Structures are given as structure tokens and as C-alpha cells.
Amino acid sequence: MKCLTLNAHSFRENLPLKRLFDLAEHILEVDYDIICLQEINQRLETAVASDLENFTALSDFPKVHEDNYALYLVNYLKKHGRTYYWSWVYNHISYDEYNEGVAILSKTPFEAQDLLVSNRDDEYDYNTRRVLIATTTIENKTITFVNVHLSQEGTGFEEEWHRLEKALAQKPKPYILLGNFNAATHSEGYQLVINSPLHLQDCHAIAADSRGDFTVLETLSDGNERELMMDHVFVSRDVTVNTSYVSFDGGHSPIVSDHYGLAVDISLED
């Protein structure tokens, strides 16, 4: 099973439609089963979309607009012969002009749930965070996969993680958690995930074939730069990780965002 996570940064990139085209063409080439995208935006004042094929709506606020980045993407993929079921969950207003949320695309139908993990529930507060939890059946197994975009460590990450952890304990295994965790590898927040009673493992650390060292180049206040792995895929121990590759880094796939992506190939144990 092929999975991809990417913080897409949507319309904040230069030549955003060219970036979306590059993303879509890569998806068509690799044929991912599950795709989790963060920072999936639509402009506040654009028209509401009227045709949302294969979409699971979890809230009427806000409605999906015609320029929703995920809607553009799934429509492009469908025109090129690839159908994805999808859902989008709203987090907050970003840059004073966008509704920002997270989206899941899956080749198989799924049941979706949004979970408020932040202390705040205010679209004008960027600390408002929801995760998107989905269950589906693949290879005759029910799996739970989650799209995560948490707050930074020290500004809400810890509380958000514990709320998600508690909710997932009631969901069926195996677990697949994908997204921008805002916790770099080996940080305290990362260790919270690794030491969780959910018994999760970092795909990039245990893959039989692992390539790439970072997904973000962070500029520090003193002007220096350091490379960080902020985007992760964590899975429960009943999952075998075959490969884990940093993607959209300008190598085999073009740069499409201020984050690189992470692509994993996993197998579900019998």
C-alpha cells in the first residue's frame, strides 16, 4: 500500500497551479492508495462548489468552494482516469484570506470523522486544530488512518497529541498517522509519539529502504539554517514498512511546496 503526506502550502506558492499540476502528475505516476495533505486552502469569498463527487462532508462550515485546492486536485485526477474518495476538514483562517484545512484522498471509500484536538475552537485563531480520522478496508483489513497538522511544540502540540492519542485508542488497528506533526525527529514531541501506549513506530526509521534526511529547511532567528524532519508517517507494530522516501525535493519529483513530502510503501501483516 502506497501512502503520501505533503504540507501543500496551496496557493501561497509561486505559480500555484503549476505546482498543483506537478503534484497531480506525480500522483498519477506513482498511483498512491492514500494521500494526506495539509494546508489545503480556499479563498474566503469564492463561490461555493456545486458538484462534489465522492466527497464526505463533516461540517457545513465552511462549505467547500470552487477553488478548494483538494477539489482542483481530485477533479484533475479524475479527468486523467484516477478516482479518489476524499474529505476536507477546516482548521482556521490563514493569511487573512484563506480557509485552511486538511484533506484525505483514498482510492477506497472511507468513513471519516473530524476531531478538535486544540484548546481553542475559533477560526480566527491559528492554534485551532482539527485532525481528520478515517477508517477503510484494504486487503480485507479495517485500518485507521489519520491526517495530522498539529501546533508547534510548546504552543499546543502536547495537549493536541494526548487528545488524539486518547481518541485513537478506541479505533481499530492498524493505525497509519501521516502529516506535519511540527515535531522534529528526536525532539521531545517526537518522543511523545514514539513512547505512546499506541505502540507506534516511525516509518522512516524502520523502513527496509529509507531515503532522505529532512522535509523542512527552517530559518532560525539568528540567520542560520538547519534541516528538520517535521513530516512523518507513524504506524502501529502490525505494519511492515518496505520503503520510506522523502519526495517533492527536486530529485525524482519536483519541489511543489515549502515542505518536502514523505512517501511510504507498507504492507499489512496477516
ChimeraX attribute file (.defattr): number of C-alpha atoms within 10 A of each C-alpha:
attribute: neighborCount
match mode: 1-to-1
recipient: residues
	/A:1	15
	/A:2	17
	/A:3	21
	/A:4	26
	/A:5	27
	/A:6	27
	/A:7	23
	/A:8	27
	/A:9	19
	/A:10	25
	/A:11	21
	/A:12	14
	/A:13	15
	/A:14	11
	/A:15	10
	/A:16	17
	/A:17	16
	/A:18	12
	/A:19	19
	/A:20	22
	/A:21	16
	/A:22	17
	/A:23	21
	/A:24	17
	/A:25	16
	/A:26	17
	/A:27	17
	/A:28	14
	/A:29	9
	/A:30	12
	/A:31	14
	/A:32	20
	/A:33	17
	/A:34	20
	/A:35	22
	/A:36	25
	/A:37	27
	/A:38	26
	/A:39	25
	/A:40	24
	/A:41	29
	/A:42	25
	/A:43	19
	/A:44	16
	/A:45	10
	/A:46	13
	/A:47	13
	/A:48	13
	/A:49	13
	/A:50	10
	/A:51	10
	/A:52	16
	/A:53	14
	/A:54	14
	/A:55	16
	/A:56	18
	/A:57	16
	/A:58	15
	/A:59	12
	/A:60	7
	/A:61	9
	/A:62	11
	/A:63	17
	/A:64	26
	/A:65	20
	/A:66	17
	/A:67	17
	/A:68	24
	/A:69	25
	/A:70	26
	/A:71	24
	/A:72	15
	/A:73	18
	/A:74	22
	/A:75	16
	/A:76	17
	/A:77	18
	/A:78	12
	/A:79	9
	/A:80	12
	/A:81	9
	/A:82	14
	/A:83	18
	/A:84	23
	/A:85	17
	/A:86	26
	/A:87	26
	/A:88	29
	/A:89	30
	/A:90	26
	/A:91	26
	/A:92	23
	/A:93	21
	/A:94	19
	/A:95	10
	/A:96	10
	/A:97	12
	/A:98	21
	/A:99	26
	/A:100	26
	/A:101	25
	/A:102	26
	/A:103	23
	/A:104	26
	/A:105	25
	/A:106	19
	/A:107	16
	/A:108	14
	/A:109	18
	/A:110	22
	/A:111	12
	/A:112	21
	/A:113	17
	/A:114	18
	/A:115	14
	/A:116	16
	/A:117	24
	/A:118	23
	/A:119	13
	/A:120	13
	/A:121	16
	/A:122	14
	/A:123	16
	/A:124	13
	/A:125	13
	/A:126	16
	/A:127	21
	/A:128	21
	/A:129	28
	/A:130	25
	/A:131	27
	/A:132	24
	/A:133	25
	/A:134	21
	/A:135	19
	/A:136	16
	/A:137	13
	/A:138	14
	/A:139	11
	/A:140	9
	/A:141	14
	/A:142	16
	/A:143	19
	/A:144	22
	/A:145	27
	/A:146	24
	/A:147	27
	/A:148	28
	/A:149	25
	/A:150	25
	/A:151	23
	/A:152	16
	/A:153	17
	/A:154	10
	/A:155	11
	/A:156	18
	/A:157	21
	/A:158	18
	/A:159	17
	/A:160	20
	/A:161	21
	/A:162	15
	/A:163	15
	/A:164	19
	/A:165	16
	/A:166	12
	/A:167	13
	/A:168	17
	/A:169	12
	/A:170	8
	/A:171	16
	/A:172	13
	/A:173	20
	/A:174	18
	/A:175	24
	/A:176	22
	/A:177	20
	/A:178	27
	/A:179	27
	/A:180	27
	/A:181	25
	/A:182	21
	/A:183	23
	/A:184	22
	/A:185	20
	/A:186	11
	/A:187	12
	/A:188	14
	/A:189	20
	/A:190	18
	/A:191	13
	/A:192	15
	/A:193	21
	/A:194	16
	/A:195	12
	/A:196	13
	/A:197	11
	/A:198	17
	/A:199	14
	/A:200	21
	/A:201	21
	/A:202	20
	/A:203	28
	/A:204	26
	/A:205	14
	/A:206	14
	/A:207	18
	/A:208	12
	/A:209	15
	/A:210	17
	/A:211	14
	/A:212	14
	/A:213	13
	/A:214	20
	/A:215	25
	/A:216	19
	/A:217	15
	/A:218	14
	/A:219	11
	/A:220	9
	/A:221	7
	/A:222	6
	/A:223	7
	/A:224	8
	/A:225	11
	/A:226	10
	/A:227	13
	/A:228	16
	/A:229	23
	/A:230	20
	/A:231	26
	/A:232	30
	/A:233	26
	/A:234	22
	/A:235	24
	/A:236	17
	/A:237	17
	/A:238	16
	/A:239	20
	/A:240	17
	/A:241	24
	/A:242	18
	/A:243	18
	/A:244	27
	/A:245	19
	/A:246	25
	/A:247	25
	/A:248	23
	/A:249	20
	/A:250	10
	/A:251	9
	/A:252	10
	/A:253	16
	/A:254	15
	/A:255	17
	/A:256	28
	/A:257	23
	/A:258	19
	/A:259	23
	/A:260	26
	/A:261	27
	/A:262	28
	/A:263	25
	/A:264	24
	/A:265	19
	/A:266	19
	/A:267	13
	/A:268	16
	/A:269	11
	/A:270	8
